[in-house]
Every structure is written in C-alpha cells, then in structure tokens.
Amino acid sequence: MGKTLSIVIGAVVAFIGLVLLISWWYEFLFISRGVIPAILIFGGVIALIAGISEFKDTLKTKKE
C-alpha cells in the first residue's frame, strides 16, 4: 500500500506544481533571471577550483 500511496501523492504534487507553474509563469521567469546567473557563477568558480586542484596534482606527480 505504501508504494501505491507514494505514487498517488507524487502525481498529485506534480500536478499541483504544474498548475502553479502555469499560473505564476511571469514570477517564475523573474526569479529564474536572477537565479540562473548566480548558479552559473558558482558553478564556474567550483569548476575553476577543481581544475586548478587537478593541475596542481598533475604537477606534483610529474615532480615525483
């Protein structure tokens, strides 16, 4: 019974989310315009740090 209940609840919540997304479309776009650049900046910084760390590891192994 638990699996069926979780499927039903998931479908209901997804439907409610879709209805709210349609009715609040302009607000969603407004928030997305502010959030997406921030996510890209943070993702870029994380990728840059990972790349520098990998480069340092490569240099360290070449010295050994």
FIVEX-516405 format. One record per residue: residue number from 1; x negated, y, z negated of N, C-alpha, C in turn; residue in one letter. Coordinates in steps of 0.05 Angstrom, whole numbers, plus 5000, padded with zeros to 4 digits. Layout:
(site NUM, (X, Y, Z), (X, Y, Z), (X, Y, Z), 'A')
...
This chain:
(site 1, (4984, 4976, 5000), (5000, 5000, 5000), (4983, 5025, 5000), 'M')
(site 2, (4959, 5024, 4988), (4942, 5047, 4986), (4931, 5057, 5013), 'G')
(site 3, (4925, 5038, 5031), (4915, 5045, 5058), (4936, 5059, 5074), 'K')
(site 4, (4961, 5048, 5073), (4983, 5060, 5087), (4989, 5088, 5077), 'T')
(site 5, (4989, 5091, 5051), (4994, 5116, 5038), (4973, 5137, 5047), 'L')
(site 6, (4948, 5129, 5047), (4927, 5148, 5055), (4930, 5156, 5084), 'S')
(site 7, (4939, 5138, 5102), (4943, 5144, 5130), (4966, 5164, 5133), 'I')
(site 8, (4988, 5159, 5118), (5011, 5177, 5119), (5003, 5205, 5108), 'V')
(site 9, (4990, 5206, 5086), (4982, 5232, 5074), (4963, 5246, 5093), 'I')
(site 10, (4944, 5231, 5105), (4925, 5244, 5124), (4939, 5255, 5148), 'G')
(site 11, (4959, 5241, 5158), (4974, 5251, 5181), (4990, 5276, 5174), 'A')
(site 12, (5002, 5276, 5151), (5018, 5299, 5142), (5000, 5323, 5138), 'V')
(site 13, (4978, 5320, 5125), (4959, 5342, 5120), (4948, 5352, 5147), 'V')
(site 14, (4941, 5334, 5166), (4931, 5343, 5192), (4952, 5359, 5207), 'A')
(site 15, (4977, 5350, 5205), (4999, 5364, 5218), (5003, 5392, 5206), 'F')
(site 16, (5003, 5394, 5180), (5005, 5420, 5167), (4982, 5438, 5174), 'I')
(site 17, (4958, 5427, 5175), (4935, 5443, 5183), (4937, 5453, 5212), 'G')
(site 18, (4948, 5437, 5230), (4952, 5445, 5258), (4973, 5467, 5260), 'L')
(site 19, (4994, 5464, 5245), (5015, 5485, 5245), (5004, 5511, 5234), 'V')
(site 20, (4989, 5510, 5212), (4977, 5534, 5201), (4957, 5547, 5219), 'L')
(site 21, (4941, 5530, 5233), (4921, 5540, 5252), (4935, 5555, 5275), 'L')
(site 22, (4957, 5544, 5285), (4972, 5557, 5306), (4984, 5584, 5297), 'I')
(site 23, (4995, 5584, 5273), (5008, 5608, 5263), (4988, 5629, 5254), 'S')
(site 24, (4964, 5621, 5246), (4944, 5640, 5236), (4920, 5641, 5256), 'W')
(site 25, (4926, 5639, 5282), (4905, 5637, 5302), (4887, 5662, 5301), 'W')
(site 26, (4898, 5686, 5300), (4882, 5710, 5301), (4864, 5713, 5276), 'Y')
(site 27, (4875, 5705, 5253), (4858, 5706, 5229), (4836, 5686, 5231), 'E')
(site 28, (4842, 5662, 5242), (4821, 5642, 5246), (4799, 5652, 5264), 'F')
(site 29, (4806, 5665, 5286), (4786, 5676, 5303), (4770, 5698, 5290), 'L')
(site 30, (4783, 5715, 5274), (4769, 5736, 5259), (4748, 5725, 5240), 'F')
(site 31, (4756, 5704, 5225), (4737, 5691, 5207), (4715, 5677, 5222), 'I')
(site 32, (4722, 5664, 5244), (4702, 5649, 5260), (4681, 5668, 5270), 'S')
(site 33, (4689, 5692, 5278), (4669, 5712, 5288), (4649, 5720, 5267), 'R')
(site 34, (4657, 5718, 5242), (4638, 5725, 5221), (4622, 5701, 5211), 'G')
(site 35, (4634, 5677, 5212), (4621, 5654, 5201), (4601, 5641, 5220), 'V')
(site 36, (4608, 5639, 5245), (4592, 5625, 5265), (4564, 5637, 5267), 'I')
(site 37, (4561, 5664, 5269), (4533, 5675, 5269), (4517, 5668, 5244), 'P')
(site 38, (4530, 5669, 5221), (4516, 5662, 5196), (4507, 5633, 5196), 'A')
(site 39, (4524, 5615, 5206), (4517, 5587, 5208), (4493, 5583, 5227), 'I')
(site 40, (4494, 5597, 5249), (4472, 5595, 5268), (4446, 5606, 5257), 'L')
(site 41, (4447, 5628, 5242), (4423, 5639, 5229), (4411, 5619, 5209), 'I')
(site 42, (4428, 5609, 5191), (4419, 5590, 5171), (4408, 5564, 5184), 'F')
(site 43, (4422, 5554, 5204), (4413, 5530, 5218), (4386, 5535, 5232), 'G')
(site 44, (4383, 5558, 5244), (4357, 5565, 5257), (4335, 5567, 5237), 'G')
(site 45, (4340, 5579, 5214), (4319, 5581, 5193), (4311, 5553, 5183), 'V')
(site 46, (4331, 5536, 5179), (4325, 5508, 5170), (4309, 5493, 5191), 'I')
(site 47, (4317, 5496, 5216), (4302, 5483, 5238), (4273, 5494, 5240), 'A')
(site 48, (4270, 5520, 5236), (4244, 5532, 5236), (4226, 5521, 5214), 'L')
(site 49, (4237, 5520, 5190), (4222, 5509, 5167), (4215, 5480, 5171), 'I')
(site 50, (4233, 5464, 5182), (4228, 5436, 5188), (4206, 5433, 5209), 'A')
(site 51, (4207, 5450, 5229), (4186, 5449, 5250), (4159, 5457, 5240), 'G')
(site 52, (4158, 5477, 5223), (4132, 5485, 5211), (4121, 5464, 5193), 'I')
(site 53, (4139, 5452, 5177), (4130, 5430, 5160), (4120, 5406, 5176), 'S')
(site 54, (4133, 5399, 5197), (4124, 5377, 5214), (4097, 5384, 5228), 'E')
(site 55, (4094, 5409, 5236), (4069, 5417, 5248), (4046, 5415, 5228), 'F')
(site 56, (4051, 5424, 5203), (4031, 5422, 5183), (4023, 5392, 5177), 'K')
(site 57, (4043, 5375, 5177), (4038, 5347, 5172), (4021, 5335, 5195), 'D')
(site 58, (4027, 5344, 5220), (4011, 5334, 5243), (3983, 5343, 5241), 'T')
(site 59, (3978, 5368, 5233), (3951, 5379, 5230), (3936, 5364, 5208), 'L')
(site 60, (3951, 5358, 5186), (3939, 5344, 5163), (3930, 5316, 5171), 'K')
(site 61, (3946, 5302, 5187), (3939, 5275, 5195), (3916, 5275, 5216), 'T')
(site 62, (3914, 5296, 5232), (3892, 5298, 5251), (3865, 5302, 5236), 'K')
(site 63, (3866, 5317, 5214), (3841, 5322, 5199), (3831, 5297, 5185), 'K')
(site 64, (3849, 5279, 5179), (3841, 5255, 5165), (3831, 5235, 5185), 'E')
